[in-house]
Amino acid sequence: MSEANRLTDHDDIRAWAEARGARPSRVASTADADGGGVLRFDFGDKEEALEEISWDDFFRIFEDSDLALLAQDHTSGGETSRFSKFVQR
């Protein structure tokens, strides 16, 4: 069984995402006046509901929301996994 790692280090999170071709994003409909919103990674073709944001904005929201990332490195079959979930620290 593959397990997810709990990540809070910005360099580790960025390396995990970039290794999978993910772009830092937020759900466009959740963006607020303070620049916050619900974070997501966008993989492959752009998903219409997501708004790509800079890594600086991504990590500002990440810290302001006191989040951690649960991220799986490999599936149970040994393939590279894209599973990730943002959770409260």
TIVO-2410 file (N, C-alpha, C; in nm, 3 decimals):
# residues 89
REC num residu      c1      c2      c3 atome chaine
REC   1      M   0.085  -0.118   0.000     N      A
REC   1      M   0.000   0.000   0.000    CA      A
REC   1      M   0.089   0.124   0.000     C      A
REC   2      S   0.060   0.221  -0.084     N      A
REC   2      S   0.136   0.345  -0.089    CA      A
REC   2      S   0.079   0.444   0.010     C      A
REC   3      E   0.168   0.519   0.071     N      A
REC   3      E   0.126   0.618   0.169    CA      A
REC   3      E   0.153   0.758   0.117     C      A
REC   4      A   0.080   0.853   0.171     N      A
REC   4      A   0.101   0.994   0.137    CA      A
REC   4      A   0.191   1.056   0.242     C      A
REC   5      N   0.278   1.143   0.198     N      A
REC   5      N   0.366   1.218   0.287    CA      A
REC   5      N   0.302   1.352   0.320     C      A
REC   6      R   0.323   1.399   0.439     N      A
REC   6      R   0.271   1.529   0.482    CA      A
REC   6      R   0.382   1.631   0.460     C      A
REC   7      L   0.360   1.723   0.366     N      A
REC   7      L   0.462   1.821   0.329    CA      A
REC   7      L   0.420   1.961   0.371     C      A
REC   8      T   0.516   2.036   0.426     N      A
REC   8      T   0.495   2.179   0.454    CA      A
REC   8      T   0.609   2.263   0.399     C      A
REC   9      D   0.722   2.201   0.367     N      A
REC   9      D   0.837   2.273   0.313    CA      A
REC   9      D   0.809   2.316   0.169     C      A
REC  10      H   0.823   2.444   0.142     N      A
REC  10      H   0.790   2.499   0.010    CA      A
REC  10      H   0.872   2.435  -0.100     C      A
REC  11      D   1.000   2.413  -0.078     N      A
REC  11      D   1.085   2.353  -0.181    CA      A
REC  11      D   1.041   2.210  -0.212     C      A
REC  12      D   1.004   2.134  -0.109     N      A
REC  12      D   0.959   1.997  -0.129    CA      A
REC  12      D   0.827   1.993  -0.207     C      A
REC  13      I   0.736   2.084  -0.173     N      A
REC  13      I   0.606   2.090  -0.241    CA      A
REC  13      I   0.626   2.127  -0.387     C      A
REC  14      R   0.706   2.227  -0.411     N      A
REC  14      R   0.728   2.272  -0.549    CA      A
REC  14      R   0.796   2.163  -0.631     C      A
REC  15      A   0.894   2.095  -0.573     N      A
REC  15      A   0.963   1.986  -0.643    CA      A
REC  15      A   0.866   1.873  -0.677     C      A
REC  16      W   0.779   1.836  -0.582     N      A
REC  16      W   0.680   1.731  -0.606    CA      A
REC  16      W   0.590   1.771  -0.723     C      A
REC  17      A   0.538   1.894  -0.720     N      A
REC  17      A   0.447   1.941  -0.824    CA      A
REC  17      A   0.515   1.949  -0.960     C      A
REC  18      E   0.632   2.008  -0.965     N      A
REC  18      E   0.700   2.026  -1.093    CA      A
REC  18      E   0.742   1.893  -1.155     C      A
REC  19      A   0.774   1.795  -1.072     N      A
REC  19      A   0.810   1.663  -1.124    CA      A
REC  19      A   0.693   1.596  -1.195     C      A
REC  20      R   0.572   1.645  -1.168     N      A
REC  20      R   0.451   1.588  -1.227    CA      A
REC  20      R   0.386   1.683  -1.329     C      A
REC  21      G   0.455   1.792  -1.358     N      A
REC  21      G   0.402   1.889  -1.454    CA      A
REC  21      G   0.285   1.970  -1.403     C      A
REC  22      A   0.274   1.983  -1.272     N      A
REC  22      A   0.161   2.056  -1.213    CA      A
REC  22      A   0.191   2.206  -1.205     C      A
REC  23      R   0.085   2.283  -1.223     N      A
REC  23      R   0.095   2.429  -1.211    CA      A
REC  23      R   0.020   2.474  -1.086     C      A
REC  24      P   0.078   2.569  -1.010     N      A
REC  24      P   0.008   2.620  -0.891    CA      A
REC  24      P  -0.116   2.697  -0.934     C      A
REC  25      S  -0.229   2.666  -0.872     N      A
REC  25      S  -0.356   2.726  -0.912    CA      A
REC  25      S  -0.448   2.740  -0.792     C      A
REC  26      R  -0.555   2.813  -0.817     N      A
REC  26      R  -0.663   2.819  -0.719    CA      A
REC  26      R  -0.794   2.806  -0.796     C      A
REC  27      V  -0.898   2.766  -0.724     N      A
REC  27      V  -1.031   2.758  -0.784    CA      A
REC  27      V  -1.074   2.902  -0.807     C      A
REC  28      A  -1.095   2.938  -0.934     N      A
REC  28      A  -1.121   3.077  -0.971    CA      A
REC  28      A  -1.241   3.136  -0.897     C      A
REC  29      S  -1.344   3.058  -0.878     N      A
REC  29      S  -1.465   3.110  -0.813    CA      A
REC  29      S  -1.447   3.136  -0.664     C      A
REC  30      T  -1.333   3.094  -0.606     N      A
REC  30      T  -1.309   3.115  -0.463    CA      A
REC  30      T  -1.215   3.232  -0.435     C      A
REC  31      A  -1.161   3.294  -0.540     N      A
REC  31      A  -1.069   3.407  -0.521    CA      A
REC  31      A  -1.143   3.520  -0.448     C      A
REC  32      D  -1.076   3.576  -0.347     N      A
REC  32      D  -1.139   3.685  -0.273    CA      A
REC  32      D  -1.058   3.813  -0.286     C      A
REC  33      A  -1.107   3.920  -0.226     N      A
REC  33      A  -1.043   4.051  -0.238    CA      A
REC  33      A  -0.902   4.053  -0.180     C      A
REC  34      D  -0.875   3.962  -0.086     N      A
REC  34      D  -0.742   3.956  -0.024    CA      A
REC  34      D  -0.645   3.869  -0.104     C      A
REC  35      G  -0.692   3.814  -0.216     N      A
REC  35      G  -0.605   3.731  -0.298    CA      A
REC  35      G  -0.599   3.586  -0.255     C      A
REC  36      G  -0.689   3.545  -0.169     N      A
REC  36      G  -0.692   3.406  -0.122    CA      A
REC  36      G  -0.769   3.318  -0.217     C      A
REC  37      G  -0.805   3.202  -0.168     N      A
REC  37      G  -0.883   3.108  -0.246    CA      A
REC  37      G  -0.846   2.966  -0.214     C      A
REC  38      V  -0.917   2.873  -0.275     N      A
REC  38      V  -0.893   2.730  -0.255    CA      A
REC  38      V  -0.783   2.685  -0.351     C      A
REC  39      L  -0.676   2.631  -0.295     N      A
REC  39      L  -0.561   2.590  -0.375    CA      A
REC  39      L  -0.583   2.456  -0.442     C      A
REC  40      R  -0.526   2.443  -0.560     N      A
REC  40      R  -0.526   2.318  -0.637    CA      A
REC  40      R  -0.398   2.316  -0.722     C      A
REC  41      F  -0.364   2.197  -0.771     N      A
REC  41      F  -0.263   2.184  -0.875    CA      A
REC  41      F  -0.336   2.154  -1.005     C      A
REC  42      D  -0.292   2.216  -1.113     N      A
REC  42      D  -0.350   2.192  -1.245    CA      A
REC  42      D  -0.249   2.109  -1.324     C      A
REC  43      F  -0.292   1.992  -1.369     N      A
REC  43      F  -0.208   1.900  -1.444    CA      A
REC  43      F  -0.253   1.898  -1.590     C      A
REC  44      G  -0.159   1.887  -1.681     N      A
REC  44      G  -0.192   1.871  -1.823    CA      A
REC  44      G  -0.263   1.991  -1.881     C      A
REC  45      D  -0.368   1.964  -1.961     N      A
REC  45      D  -0.446   2.072  -2.022    CA      A
REC  45      D  -0.508   2.157  -1.913     C      A
REC  46      K  -0.516   2.289  -1.939     N      A
REC  46      K  -0.570   2.380  -1.840    CA      A
REC  46      K  -0.714   2.346  -1.808     C      A
REC  47      E  -0.742   2.338  -1.679     N      A
REC  47      E  -0.878   2.316  -1.633    CA      A
REC  47      E  -0.947   2.451  -1.621     C      A
REC  48      E  -1.061   2.467  -1.685     N      A
REC  48      E  -1.130   2.596  -1.692    CA      A
REC  48      E  -1.165   2.655  -1.555     C      A
REC  49      A  -1.196   2.572  -1.459     N      A
REC  49      A  -1.237   2.621  -1.327    CA      A
REC  49      A  -1.119   2.672  -1.244     C      A
REC  50      L  -0.997   2.647  -1.292     N      A
REC  50      L  -0.878   2.685  -1.216    CA      A
REC  50      L  -0.810   2.807  -1.277     C      A
REC  51      E  -0.754   2.888  -1.188     N      A
REC  51      E  -0.677   3.006  -1.228    CA      A
REC  51      E  -0.532   2.983  -1.187     C      A
REC  52      E  -0.441   2.984  -1.284     N      A
REC  52      E  -0.300   2.966  -1.251    CA      A
REC  52      E  -0.250   3.089  -1.176     C      A
REC  53      I  -0.171   3.065  -1.071     N      A
REC  53      I  -0.115   3.173  -0.990    CA      A
REC  53      I   0.035   3.150  -0.975     C      A
REC  54      S   0.106   3.253  -0.931     N      A
REC  54      S   0.251   3.241  -0.911    CA      A
REC  54      S   0.278   3.152  -0.790     C      A
REC  55      W   0.400   3.098  -0.786     N      A
REC  55      W   0.439   3.021  -0.669    CA      A
REC  55      W   0.438   3.109  -0.544     C      A
REC  56      D   0.476   3.236  -0.556     N      A
REC  56      D   0.473   3.327  -0.440    CA      A
REC  56      D   0.331   3.341  -0.386     C      A
REC  57      D   0.234   3.364  -0.474     N      A
REC  57      D   0.094   3.375  -0.431    CA      A
REC  57      D   0.045   3.242  -0.375     C      A
REC  58      F   0.082   3.134  -0.439     N      A
REC  58      F   0.042   3.002  -0.393    CA      A
REC  58      F   0.087   2.979  -0.249     C      A
REC  59      F   0.215   3.006  -0.221     N      A
REC  59      F   0.266   2.980  -0.087    CA      A
REC  59      F   0.218   3.083   0.016     C      A
REC  60      R   0.184   3.203  -0.028     N      A
REC  60      R   0.123   3.299   0.065    CA      A
REC  60      R  -0.012   3.247   0.112     C      A
REC  61      I  -0.094   3.201   0.018     N      A
REC  61      I  -0.224   3.144   0.054    CA      A
REC  61      I  -0.205   3.019   0.139     C      A
REC  62      F  -0.109   2.935   0.103     N      A
REC  62      F  -0.079   2.812   0.175    CA      A
REC  62      F  -0.048   2.842   0.322     C      A
REC  63      E   0.038   2.942   0.346     N      A
REC  63      E   0.075   2.978   0.483    CA      A
REC  63      E  -0.038   3.050   0.555     C      A
REC  64      D  -0.105   3.143   0.489     N      A
REC  64      D  -0.216   3.216   0.551    CA      A
REC  64      D  -0.327   3.122   0.593     C      A
REC  65      S  -0.345   3.013   0.519     N      A
REC  65      S  -0.451   2.916   0.549    CA      A
REC  65      S  -0.404   2.805   0.642     C      A
REC  66      D  -0.274   2.809   0.679     N      A
REC  66      D  -0.215   2.709   0.770    CA      A
REC  66      D  -0.236   2.567   0.718     C      A
REC  67      L  -0.195   2.546   0.592     N      A
REC  67      L  -0.215   2.418   0.526    CA      A
REC  67      L  -0.091   2.330   0.526     C      A
REC  68      A  -0.113   2.203   0.503     N      A
REC  68      A  -0.009   2.105   0.472    CA      A
REC  68      A  -0.056   2.033   0.347     C      A
REC  69      L   0.035   1.971   0.275     N      A
REC  69      L   0.000   1.896   0.155    CA      A
REC  69      L   0.024   1.748   0.183     C      A
REC  70      L  -0.079   1.666   0.164     N      A
REC  70      L  -0.061   1.522   0.163    CA      A
REC  70      L  -0.032   1.485   0.019     C      A
REC  71      A   0.082   1.425  -0.006     N      A
REC  71      A   0.124   1.395  -0.143    CA      A
REC  71      A   0.181   1.254  -0.148     C      A
REC  72      Q   0.136   1.180  -0.247     N      A
REC  72      Q   0.182   1.043  -0.267    CA      A
REC  72      Q   0.289   1.043  -0.376     C      A
REC  73      D   0.401   0.978  -0.349     N      A
REC  73      D   0.510   0.971  -0.447    CA      A
REC  73      D   0.481   0.868  -0.556     C      A
REC  74      H   0.436   0.749  -0.515     N      A
REC  74      H   0.414   0.640  -0.610    CA      A
REC  74      H   0.285   0.566  -0.577     C      A
REC  75      T   0.221   0.514  -0.680     N      A
REC  75      T   0.103   0.431  -0.660    CA      A
REC  75      T   0.146   0.296  -0.605     C      A
REC  76      S   0.051   0.215  -0.565     N      A
REC  76      S   0.084   0.081  -0.515    CA      A
REC  76      S   0.149  -0.004  -0.623     C      A
REC  77      G   0.128   0.032  -0.750     N      A
REC  77      G   0.191  -0.038  -0.861    CA      A
REC  77      G   0.329   0.014  -0.897     C      A
REC  78      G   0.376   0.116  -0.822     N      A
REC  78      G   0.509   0.170  -0.844    CA      A
REC  78      G   0.517   0.284  -0.943     C      A
REC  79      E   0.403   0.326  -0.999     N      A
REC  79      E   0.403   0.438  -1.094    CA      A
REC  79      E   0.402   0.571  -1.020     C      A
REC  80      T   0.447   0.676  -1.087     N      A
REC  80      T   0.445   0.810  -1.028    CA      A
REC  80      T   0.300   0.850  -1.002     C      A
REC  81      S   0.274   0.895  -0.881     N      A
REC  81      S   0.138   0.932  -0.842    CA      A
REC  81      S   0.120   1.083  -0.848     C      A
REC  82      R  -0.001   1.125  -0.884     N      A
REC  82      R  -0.037   1.266  -0.879    CA      A
REC  82      R  -0.134   1.294  -0.765     C      A
REC  83      F  -0.157   1.196  -0.677     N      A
REC  83      F  -0.250   1.216  -0.566    CA      A
REC  83      F  -0.194   1.323  -0.472     C      A
REC  84      S  -0.278   1.421  -0.443     N      A
REC  84      S  -0.242   1.522  -0.343    CA      A
REC  84      S  -0.371   1.578  -0.283     C      A
REC  85      K  -0.360   1.626  -0.162     N      A
REC  85      K  -0.475   1.684  -0.092    CA      A
REC  85      K  -0.423   1.787   0.008     C      A
REC  86      F  -0.484   1.904   0.008     N      A
REC  86      F  -0.449   2.006   0.105    CA      A
REC  86      F  -0.531   1.985   0.231     C      A
REC  87      V  -0.462   1.987   0.346     N      A
REC  87      V  -0.527   1.965   0.476    CA      A
REC  87      V  -0.478   2.070   0.576     C      A
REC  88      Q  -0.554   2.089   0.682     N      A
REC  88      Q  -0.511   2.178   0.788    CA      A
REC  88      Q  -0.392   2.116   0.860     C      A
REC  89      R  -0.298   2.203   0.903     N      A
REC  89      R  -0.182   2.152   0.979    CA      A
REC  89      R  -0.224   2.107   1.115     C      A
***
